[in-house]
Amino acid sequence: MLKAQWMTGVLGAALIAMATAGTAAAQQACEATEFGSEAGQVYLNAETELLQNDNPSAALQQLNQLRAMELNCYERGAMLRLSAAIRIENGDRDGAISDLEEAIRVGAITGDQVGSTYYTISQLYLQAENLEQALNYMNRWLATGATPTRDQNWQLAVLYQQIDRFEEAVPYAERVLASDGNNATRQVLDFLIFLYDRTGDRAKKAELLMRLLRMDPNDRRVWDAVAGDYFQADQDRRAFEVYKAMYLTGILETEDEIMRVVNFYNQFNVPYEAARILEMEMNRGRVSQNFDRLELLATLYQVAREFDRALPVIRQAAQMSSDGKMYERLGRSLFELGEYEDSIEAYTQAIDRGGLSEPGYARVMIGQSLYELDRKGEARDYFREASNFSDGRQSANGWIRFLDSEELTQRQFRLFQANTRLQGFLNEKESCEELAVLGTDNLPEGCATVDERIAEVEAEVAAINS
């Protein structure tokens, strides 16, 4: 008795050497396990014509003879698989699929061979570019408990992608990536990047883009894609790190690109570094030294509390400005540094140039600078002038009240001091009068001038009270 000799071709092996685990619950088990002598000889002839003589037509003639015979389930299953192999050789995929489906339907293929046959059918449909049916039979194969290889996972991922079922493609593509590990090709990475983009998983896409950058650090398009996807995923901090790396590696060259880096540093509360880069690039000529850029540079230095660095920038910007706003800002900066004379000069220029949103407050600041210089009379004059403006009125009047209070306090203190001296002189005079009863020869020397001193202090008290 002869057992079937299996074919060694790619699909032939899949058709006959069924190795994938699985069972079809709806199929009846075939109890026969070998050919009868007559059927076995005919099958052997057909197989020999196909495999050894490479003569599919002669093999088909032998197979048709076999079809006409009464076959057991084992013989029928082998015949249908060989028929499918012959049809494949003849380019008749539909016929091959029909043979295999019939073999499953009639129970000629059972048990773990069913899964392998489903897989074979899926490959035939794939060759015929019938993607829906190919995927249908791939899923039937998976349902038998099959575990896909790396290449089969790739095939499933591509199939789902080709019919726009991107979400379902992702897990299979991820298994391929996991299998490839660090040896994953650009094709695999690009494919997963595409899937992540279509499914909206920006964070995972960005991770793979970063991986591509490690493969080719000079790929500008990848850099831009990484930053863009971090933005879309609301991961601005990571986008900032990408732009910072691009700047440090010399990829960013245009003014807009460099300003994006400056703004990033400012956004993430690193104003000093933002100012340092901006000033350096202005000096290199890659960023314009216009008023807006200088104003930003001054602001960054001031926020970073680098007032000494901010001052020359503000001066330069003030000279470029047609109004007094930057001189007003210069005056404020100089005041904070205790440079009161220079602050007065800057505020005066600001007022002269005009265009101030708070002209009254500028006068208040001049008054404050004069006060710090102990020029309180001039300070009062500026406070009075500032009180004529709505923006400076409240502050100016407060200062005027403070000066009035300060002067009153000082006058009262002087009066207290004068009255204290006067009382001392009066006590001294009383002592002198008591001693004079005993004779004037031994009076203290001060008794001779006590009246004069009393008169001087009384005149001082009168002056204070006037």
Helices and strands as residue ranges (DSSP letters): H 10-16, H 37-51, H 56-67, H 73-89, H 93-105, H 113-127, H 131-143, H 150-162, H 166-180, G 181-183, H 186-199, H 202-215, H 220-232, H 236-248, H 255-267, H 271-284, H 291-303, H 307-320, H 325-336, H 340-353, H 359-372, H 376-386, H 393-436, G 445-448, H 450-465
